[in-house]
Amino acid sequence: MNLANKLTIARMCLVPFFILFMSLGGFLNTIFALVVFFVASITDFFDGHIARKQKTITSLGIFLDPLADKLLISSAFICFVGIPYLRISAWMVIAIISREFLITGLRSIAAYKNVIIPADKSGKFKTTLQIVVIITTLTIIIINEAFTKYGGIPIDFFKFYNIGAYSYVIVAIEKIPYWFTFFAAIFTIFSGANYVFKYKNLLALK
């Protein structure tokens, strides 16, 4: 097994640790979850870079790389839905995950017809956008946990009081996870539609 595939498998192995830390919750565990997610995201860059540079692109790598991405990103968004103050709607996460099922099915049909569907620009940007949204959301969770742990009060406590510009900053921070995830969901749907339109010939009944 080449180095690129080992990195991809390592990314998949990090997913249970991410879920564990998110399930435990709290300030330190969320920091650990962020570190795990960041390391896993870095491997996503390096496995593809190494595979292209060393010319070791394999069928196993083509299969495992997007699967590892889907597991990591889907796990993060599902965990976020369970945190009430993030206000991330379930439909957004369902849309994101549904798109991944759709493209996986399309790639399966393509493989059956001996066609390889490479990641296009919209797909790559979609993944980058989702990673940015997840890291930003994790950072906001850590800030909230820091206020709770060291200040004895959650960050949203301040929005109920007239404390000038600071209260507006708190409200803005609170809304970031929702709107970032909203835009990520919309672009994810667009990216999926783009793939289907581009390879619609594979869906023709023959």
Backbone as CSV, one residue per row, in Angstrom:
resi,resn,N_x,N_y,N_z,CA_x,CA_y,CA_z,C_x,C_y,C_z
1,MET,0.841,-1.199,0.000,0.000,0.000,0.000,0.880,1.254,0.000
2,ASN,0.593,2.188,-0.895,1.438,3.381,-1.002,1.117,4.391,0.104
3,LEU,1.980,5.424,0.215,1.867,6.411,1.287,0.561,7.191,1.213
4,ALA,0.139,7.548,0.008,-1.089,8.327,-0.148,-2.295,7.572,0.415
5,ASN,-2.381,6.287,0.112,-3.496,5.490,0.617,-3.428,5.308,2.130
6,LYS,-2.220,5.229,2.662,-2.051,5.118,4.116,-2.566,6.377,4.812
7,LEU,-2.292,7.535,4.206,-2.781,8.790,4.784,-4.306,8.854,4.734
8,THR,-4.883,8.364,3.640,-6.341,8.350,3.512,-6.970,7.463,4.582
9,ILE,-6.386,6.289,4.784,-6.895,5.367,5.809,-6.712,5.972,7.195
10,ALA,-5.591,6.670,7.401,-5.359,7.335,8.689,-6.460,8.363,8.948
11,ARG,-6.880,9.075,7.897,-7.954,10.055,8.037,-9.251,9.378,8.466
12,MET,-9.529,8.231,7.895,-10.731,7.489,8.269,-10.653,7.023,9.721
13,CYS,-9.458,6.642,10.152,-9.277,6.164,11.526,-9.422,7.284,12.549
14,LEU,-9.238,8.526,12.120,-9.361,9.661,13.029,-10.824,10.026,13.301
15,VAL,-11.715,9.604,12.417,-13.132,9.961,12.551,-13.728,9.510,13.891
16,PRO,-13.523,8.252,14.320,-14.090,7.845,15.622,-13.576,8.683,16.790
17,PHE,-12.319,9.109,16.719,-11.769,9.945,17.790,-12.441,11.316,17.800
18,PHE,-12.687,11.850,16.611,-13.390,13.137,16.516,-14.779,13.024,17.136
19,ILE,-15.503,11.969,16.775,-16.856,11.757,17.305,-16.820,11.585,18.821
20,LEU,-15.821,10.855,19.319,-15.694,10.630,20.762,-15.522,11.945,21.511
21,PHE,-14.603,12.796,21.043,-14.352,14.065,21.716,-15.576,14.990,21.651
22,MET,-16.267,14.988,20.502,-17.463,15.810,20.375,-18.573,15.297,21.290
23,SER,-18.672,13.991,21.443,-19.702,13.399,22.309,-19.434,13.719,23.779
24,LEU,-18.161,13.710,24.163,-17.806,14.021,25.545,-18.049,15.493,25.859
25,GLY,-17.815,16.370,24.876,-18.055,17.791,25.050,-17.114,18.434,26.057
26,GLY,-17.323,19.716,26.302,-16.467,20.431,27.229,-15.339,21.156,26.511
27,PHE,-14.676,22.014,27.235,-13.647,22.884,26.668,-12.486,22.090,26.066
28,LEU,-11.847,21.243,26.866,-10.662,20.513,26.393,-11.018,19.509,25.312
29,ASN,-12.125,18.799,25.492,-12.515,17.790,24.498,-12.823,18.424,23.147
30,THR,-13.410,19.626,23.155,-13.694,20.300,21.890,-12.403,20.756,21.226
31,ILE,-11.427,21.161,22.027,-10.111,21.506,21.476,-9.479,20.270,20.831
32,PHE,-9.573,19.138,21.521,-9.039,17.894,20.955,-9.759,17.542,19.655
33,ALA,-11.080,17.749,19.627,-11.863,17.476,18.410,-11.396,18.364,17.270
34,LEU,-11.132,19.634,17.570,-10.645,20.564,16.551,-9.281,20.129,16.025
35,VAL,-8.398,19.725,16.919,-7.054,19.269,16.513,-7.161,18.041,15.621
36,VAL,-8.007,17.093,16.025,-8.187,15.869,15.240,-8.738,16.208,13.857
37,PHE,-9.734,17.084,13.825,-10.322,17.458,12.542,-9.307,18.170,11.662
38,PHE,-8.519,19.062,12.251,-7.514,19.806,11.490,-6.465,18.857,10.910
39,VAL,-5.984,17.931,11.718,-4.984,16.956,11.244,-5.563,16.109,10.120
40,ALA,-6.805,15.659,10.306,-7.463,14.855,9.273,-7.615,15.645,7.981
41,SER,-7.941,16.928,8.095,-8.093,17.777,6.913,-6.772,17.963,6.188
42,ILE,-5.695,18.063,6.951,-4.362,18.199,6.349,-4.005,16.960,5.538
43,THR,-4.359,15.793,6.049,-4.064,14.558,5.306,-4.821,14.526,3.984
44,ASP,-5.990,15.191,3.956,-6.770,15.245,2.718,-5.989,15.962,1.623
45,PHE,-5.242,16.975,2.008,-4.416,17.699,1.033,-3.211,16.870,0.613
46,PHE,-2.543,16.292,1.599,-1.285,15.619,1.309,-1.455,14.297,0.563
47,ASP,-2.525,13.547,0.839,-2.647,12.258,0.155,-2.812,12.445,-1.350
48,GLY,-3.629,13.444,-1.739,-3.796,13.714,-3.166,-2.527,14.268,-3.785
49,HIS,-1.866,15.177,-3.067,-0.625,15.776,-3.566,0.454,14.714,-3.764
50,ILE,0.594,13.839,-2.789,1.611,12.780,-2.873,1.291,11.805,-3.998
51,ALA,0.012,11.443,-4.115,-0.388,10.489,-5.156,-0.080,11.030,-6.550
52,ARG,-0.342,12.330,-6.745,-0.055,12.927,-8.059,1.442,13.080,-8.294
53,LYS,2.152,13.501,-7.262,3.594,13.735,-7.405,4.349,12.438,-7.634
54,GLN,3.987,11.394,-6.913,4.674,10.106,-7.035,4.035,9.214,-8.101
55,LYS,2.972,9.716,-8.718,2.251,8.967,-9.745,1.795,7.607,-9.217
56,THR,1.199,7.655,-8.026,0.730,6.422,-7.381,-0.787,6.458,-7.194
57,ILE,-1.488,7.101,-8.131,-2.948,7.129,-8.068,-3.479,5.736,-8.367
58,THR,-4.263,5.193,-7.455,-4.784,3.838,-7.593,-6.310,3.843,-7.519
59,SER,-6.900,2.747,-7.934,-8.357,2.604,-7.843,-8.797,2.639,-6.383
60,LEU,-7.977,2.040,-5.504,-8.303,2.056,-4.074,-8.311,3.484,-3.542
61,GLY,-7.327,4.265,-3.947,-7.253,5.652,-3.504,-8.408,6.479,-4.025
62,ILE,-8.782,6.265,-5.287,-9.911,6.991,-5.880,-11.206,6.671,-5.136
63,PHE,-11.323,5.441,-4.641,-12.508,5.033,-3.886,-12.485,5.555,-2.445
64,LEU,-11.323,5.402,-1.777,-11.239,5.717,-0.356,-11.190,7.210,-0.058
65,ASP,-10.545,7.996,-0.922,-10.359,9.419,-0.626,-11.682,10.168,-0.437
66,PRO,-12.605,10.104,-1.389,-13.894,10.795,-1.165,-14.696,10.180,-0.029
67,LEU,-14.554,8.860,0.179,-15.268,8.204,1.280,-14.784,8.742,2.625
68,ALA,-13.463,8.903,2.758,-12.894,9.442,3.998,-13.391,10.863,4.244
69,ASP,-13.452,11.668,3.179,-13.957,13.041,3.296,-15.408,13.054,3.771
70,LYS,-16.211,12.187,3.183,-17.633,12.134,3.518,-17.831,11.746,4.978
71,LEU,-17.076,10.753,5.444,-17.204,10.309,6.830,-16.838,11.417,7.801
72,LEU,-15.728,12.096,7.529,-15.255,13.153,8.423,-16.215,14.332,8.463
73,ILE,-16.584,14.829,7.299,-17.428,16.025,7.226,-18.853,15.739,7.704
74,SER,-19.408,14.597,7.312,-20.761,14.248,7.752,-20.815,14.096,9.269
75,SER,-19.786,13.484,9.849,-19.736,13.297,11.304,-19.759,14.637,12.022
76,ALA,-19.004,15.596,11.497,-18.941,16.915,12.133,-20.300,17.605,12.100
77,PHE,-20.927,17.650,10.933,-22.208,18.352,10.821,-23.298,17.673,11.652
78,ILE,-23.280,16.351,11.706,-24.266,15.628,12.516,-24.081,15.977,13.995
79,CYS,-22.832,16.066,14.437,-22.551,16.456,15.827,-23.058,17.865,16.108
80,PHE,-22.944,18.756,15.145,-23.367,20.151,15.342,-24.873,20.269,15.530
81,VAL,-25.635,19.433,14.845,-27.099,19.488,14.968,-27.520,19.228,16.414
82,GLY,-26.740,18.420,17.115,-27.057,18.084,18.504,-26.690,19.154,19.513
83,ILE,-26.134,20.286,19.052,-25.769,21.386,19.960,-26.767,22.520,19.751
84,PRO,-27.724,22.688,20.657,-28.859,23.605,20.447,-28.467,25.041,20.110
85,TYR,-27.490,25.615,20.820,-27.222,27.037,20.629,-26.584,27.355,19.277
86,LEU,-26.109,26.335,18.547,-25.587,26.574,17.203,-26.719,26.844,16.216
87,ARG,-27.895,26.292,16.518,-29.099,26.487,15.700,-28.910,26.034,14.242
88,ILE,-28.081,25.031,14.059,-27.879,24.476,12.715,-29.039,23.529,12.417
89,SER,-29.808,23.853,11.402,-31.010,23.083,11.076,-30.652,21.710,10.496
90,ALA,-31.480,20.740,10.822,-31.246,19.379,10.343,-31.305,19.301,8.821
91,TRP,-32.181,20.147,8.191,-32.333,20.067,6.731,-31.023,20.401,6.023
92,MET,-30.231,21.294,6.615,-28.950,21.652,6.002,-28.020,20.436,5.955
93,VAL,-27.955,19.743,7.078,-27.085,18.567,7.166,-27.610,17.444,6.276
94,ILE,-28.929,17.286,6.241,-29.534,16.273,5.369,-29.202,16.575,3.910
95,ALA,-29.263,17.852,3.534,-28.939,18.252,2.159,-27.482,17.938,1.829
96,ILE,-26.589,18.233,2.767,-25.162,17.991,2.553,-24.883,16.502,2.399
97,ILE,-25.449,15.688,3.301,-25.203,14.248,3.268,-25.888,13.610,2.059
98,SER,-27.088,14.089,1.721,-27.808,13.537,0.567,-27.028,13.740,-0.719
99,ARG,-26.412,14.916,-0.829,-25.584,15.187,-2.015,-24.463,14.166,-2.115
100,GLU,-23.858,13.821,-0.972,-22.751,12.861,-0.988,-23.232,11.477,-1.413
101,PHE,-24.421,11.075,-0.933,-24.996,9.791,-1.366,-25.266,9.806,-2.866
102,LEU,-25.788,10.936,-3.341,-26.115,11.066,-4.763,-24.868,10.912,-5.624
103,ILE,-23.802,11.618,-5.281,-22.576,11.562,-6.081,-21.884,10.218,-5.939
104,THR,-21.971,9.603,-4.766,-21.418,8.255,-4.594,-22.137,7.273,-5.512
105,GLY,-23.462,7.410,-5.581,-24.226,6.551,-6.489,-23.855,6.799,-7.931
106,LEU,-23.674,8.065,-8.285,-23.286,8.412,-9.655,-21.919,7.832,-9.989
107,ARG,-21.003,7.912,-9.036,-19.661,7.351,-9.261,-19.707,5.821,-9.382
108,SER,-20.631,5.197,-8.660,-20.778,3.739,-8.759,-21.259,3.338,-10.148
109,ILE,-22.217,4.109,-10.671,-22.703,3.853,-12.026,-21.577,4.073,-13.035
110,ALA,-20.804,5.141,-12.799,-19.689,5.449,-13.697,-18.657,4.321,-13.683
111,ALA,-18.357,3.816,-12.486,-17.384,2.726,-12.366,-17.873,1.483,-13.098
112,TYR,-19.180,1.235,-13.007,-19.769,0.082,-13.704,-19.600,0.226,-15.208
113,LYS,-19.635,1.470,-15.684,-19.494,1.741,-17.119,-18.059,2.113,-17.500
114,ASN,-17.126,1.808,-16.578,-15.686,2.064,-16.816,-15.382,3.537,-17.080
115,VAL,-16.087,4.392,-16.351,-15.859,5.839,-16.450,-15.422,6.345,-15.081
116,ILE,-14.371,7.156,-15.058,-13.897,7.746,-13.805,-14.365,9.192,-13.731
117,ILE,-15.016,9.527,-12.624,-15.471,10.902,-12.415,-14.497,11.601,-11.469
118,PRO,-13.650,12.457,-11.978,-12.707,13.167,-11.111,-13.397,14.321,-10.389
119,ALA,-12.784,14.771,-9.320,-13.327,15.932,-8.608,-13.122,17.179,-9.463
120,ASP,-14.212,17.943,-9.669,-14.069,19.171,-10.445,-13.888,20.352,-9.497
121,LYS,-13.823,21.559,-10.059,-13.554,22.743,-9.243,-14.647,22.989,-8.206
122,SER,-15.905,22.759,-8.615,-16.999,22.988,-7.668,-16.945,22.000,-6.513
123,GLY,-16.557,20.757,-6.819,-16.438,19.744,-5.781,-15.309,20.056,-4.809
124,LYS,-14.178,20.518,-5.349,-13.046,20.860,-4.494,-13.362,22.073,-3.628
125,PHE,-14.028,23.078,-4.229,-14.388,24.263,-3.452,-15.413,23.906,-2.379
126,LYS,-16.332,23.017,-2.723,-17.344,22.567,-1.763,-16.686,21.956,-0.540
127,THR,-15.709,21.089,-0.769,-15.007,20.447,0.347,-14.248,21.472,1.185
128,THR,-13.558,22.393,0.513,-12.820,23.443,1.231,-13.768,24.302,2.053
129,LEU,-14.909,24.678,1.470,-15.903,25.497,2.162,-16.423,24.777,3.402
130,GLN,-16.731,23.507,3.257,-17.241,22.736,4.394,-16.206,22.648,5.509
131,ILE,-14.948,22.450,5.144,-13.883,22.377,6.150,-13.758,23.700,6.904
132,VAL,-13.820,24.817,6.168,-13.740,26.142,6.794,-14.917,26.351,7.748
133,VAL,-16.111,25.959,7.320,-17.310,26.101,8.157,-17.161,25.286,9.440
134,ILE,-16.682,24.069,9.310,-16.542,23.184,10.478,-15.499,23.718,11.452
135,ILE,-14.351,24.142,10.946,-13.301,24.678,11.816,-13.786,25.952,12.514
136,THR,-14.496,26.812,11.777,-15.038,28.040,12.371,-16.045,27.721,13.467
137,THR,-16.924,26.762,13.189,-17.940,26.374,14.172,-17.302,25.767,15.411
138,LEU,-16.311,24.921,15.226,-15.605,24.333,16.365,-14.933,25.413,17.207
139,THR,-14.383,26.416,16.544,-13.747,27.524,17.262,-14.765,28.274,18.108
140,ILE,-15.964,28.501,17.566,-17.019,29.190,18.302,-17.478,28.341,19.491
141,ILE,-17.558,27.037,19.298,-17.914,26.146,20.413,-16.870,26.250,21.524
142,ILE,-15.606,26.297,21.141,-14.522,26.406,22.124,-14.615,27.723,22.886
143,ILE,-14.921,28.808,22.182,-15.088,30.114,22.835,-16.230,30.050,23.848
144,ASN,-17.346,29.436,23.439,-18.486,29.293,24.338,-18.127,28.457,25.557
145,GLU,-17.406,27.362,25.325,-16.994,26.486,26.423,-16.021,27.203,27.360
146,ALA,-15.174,28.086,26.794,-14.219,28.837,27.613,-14.961,29.794,28.548
147,PHE,-15.998,30.480,28.007,-16.799,31.375,28.832,-17.487,30.592,29.950
148,THR,-18.003,29.421,29.589,-18.723,28.604,30.563,-17.782,28.059,31.637
149,LYS,-16.611,27.575,31.199,-15.668,26.934,32.120,-14.968,27.935,33.036
150,TYR,-14.493,29.030,32.441,-13.674,29.967,33.209,-14.443,31.197,33.692
151,GLY,-15.582,31.475,33.057,-16.372,32.626,33.487,-17.627,32.236,34.237
152,GLY,-17.963,30.952,34.130,-19.146,30.461,34.820,-20.451,30.758,34.107
153,ILE,-20.367,31.362,32.919,-21.577,31.689,32.157,-21.319,31.427,30.675
154,PRO,-22.353,30.980,29.926,-22.172,30.781,28.486,-22.101,32.114,27.759
155,ILE,-21.521,32.118,26.583,-21.328,33.357,25.835,-22.644,34.023,25.474
156,ASP,-23.729,33.239,25.246,-24.992,33.856,24.848,-25.702,34.552,26.007
157,PHE,-25.153,34.426,27.216,-25.708,35.129,28.369,-25.701,36.640,28.151
158,PHE,-24.638,37.138,27.463,-24.451,38.576,27.317,-25.441,39.222,26.353
159,LYS,-26.037,38.425,25.477,-26.915,39.038,24.482,-28.212,39.569,25.094
160,PHE,-28.518,39.154,26.322,-29.746,39.595,26.966,-29.571,40.911,27.731
161,TYR,-28.353,41.438,27.672,-28.080,42.653,28.422,-27.559,43.742,27.501
162,ASN,-27.883,44.974,27.840,-27.455,46.116,27.039,-26.026,46.504,27.430
163,ILE,-25.071,45.941,26.707,-23.666,46.216,27.026,-22.963,46.782,25.801
164,GLY,-23.716,47.591,25.059,-23.116,48.305,23.946,-22.776,47.412,22.763
165,ALA,-21.718,47.805,22.061,-21.307,47.108,20.834,-20.977,45.659,21.097
166,TYR,-20.538,45.349,22.322,-20.146,43.983,22.646,-21.300,43.003,22.458
167,SER,-22.519,43.451,22.805,-23.680,42.569,22.667,-23.941,42.225,21.207
168,TYR,-23.683,43.190,20.305,-23.875,42.940,18.881,-22.839,41.943,18.365
169,VAL,-21.644,42.012,18.910,-20.593,41.056,18.535,-21.001,39.647,18.948
170,ILE,-21.552,39.528,20.144,-21.995,38.219,20.642,-23.082,37.640,19.742
171,VAL,-24.059,38.494,19.400,-25.152,38.046,18.527,-24.606,37.620,17.171
172,ALA,-23.651,38.387,16.633,-23.047,38.065,15.328,-22.333,36.724,15.388
173,ILE,-21.568,36.509,16.458,-20.833,35.250,16.620,-21.805,34.082,16.682
174,GLU,-22.914,34.274,17.390,-23.913,33.221,17.521,-24.505,32.807,16.180
175,LYS,-24.662,33.771,15.281,-25.315,33.489,14.013,-24.370,32.894,12.966
176,ILE,-23.074,32.983,13.197,-22.098,32.513,12.210,-22.286,31.034,11.849
177,PRO,-22.380,30.112,12.829,-22.541,28.703,12.458,-23.757,28.447,11.573
178,TYR,-24.881,29.104,11.905,-26.102,28.897,11.116,-25.915,29.348,9.677
179,TRP,-25.464,30.586,9.498,-25.370,31.135,8.144,-24.244,30.499,7.338
180,PHE,-23.134,30.194,7.973,-22.052,29.504,7.272,-22.513,28.140,6.778
181,THR,-23.215,27.411,7.651,-23.717,26.093,7.262,-24.786,26.213,6.192
182,PHE,-25.611,27.253,6.283,-26.645,27.498,5.271,-26.009,27.662,3.893
183,PHE,-24.996,28.527,3.793,-24.338,28.752,2.502,-23.596,27.499,2.033
184,ALA,-23.012,26.765,2.976,-22.335,25.520,2.618,-23.326,24.516,2.045
185,ALA,-24.514,24.451,2.649,-25.550,23.526,2.171,-26.020,23.904,0.774
186,ILE,-26.253,25.209,0.562,-26.711,25.664,-0.745,-25.665,25.372,-1.815
187,PHE,-24.400,25.659,-1.519,-23.361,25.410,-2.519,-23.159,23.918,-2.729
188,THR,-23.328,23.131,-1.675,-23.206,21.678,-1.801,-24.275,21.143,-2.748
189,ILE,-25.497,21.665,-2.624,-26.581,21.267,-3.533,-26.231,21.665,-4.964
190,PHE,-25.724,22.879,-5.130,-25.319,23.347,-6.459,-24.240,22.446,-7.044
191,SER,-23.253,22.089,-6.223,-22.163,21.229,-6.690,-22.686,19.871,-7.132
192,GLY,-23.612,19.314,-6.342,-24.187,18.025,-6.710,-24.952,18.094,-8.019
193,ALA,-25.740,19.171,-8.187,-26.496,19.356,-9.427,-25.553,19.511,-10.613
194,ASN,-24.433,20.158,-10.381,-23.444,20.354,-11.437,-22.880,19.021,-11.912
195,TYR,-22.582,18.125,-10.968,-22.085,16.792,-11.317,-23.130,16.013,-12.113
196,VAL,-24.363,16.045,-11.635,-25.433,15.285,-12.300,-25.636,15.799,-13.717
197,PHE,-25.637,17.118,-13.888,-25.826,17.694,-15.212,-24.662,17.317,-16.137
198,LYS,-23.449,17.366,-15.597,-22.272,17.090,-16.407,-22.215,15.626,-16.852
199,TYR,-22.682,14.721,-15.988,-22.600,13.292,-16.303,-23.982,12.662,-16.439
200,LYS,-24.959,13.436,-16.888,-26.320,12.937,-17.026,-26.425,11.800,-18.022
201,ASN,-25.472,11.726,-18.941,-25.493,10.641,-19.927,-25.324,9.279,-19.269
202,LEU,-24.674,9.253,-18.072,-24.478,7.986,-17.377,-25.793,7.444,-16.823
203,LEU,-26.771,8.331,-16.672,-28.047,7.916,-16.100,-29.038,7.468,-17.169
204,ALA,-28.615,7.564,-18.421,-29.504,7.140,-19.503,-29.734,5.644,-19.461
205,LEU,-30.992,5.255,-19.685,-31.332,3.833,-19.672,-30.868,3.176,-20.962
206,LYS,-29.974,2.210,-20.809,-29.477,1.486,-21.981,-29.452,0.000,-21.693
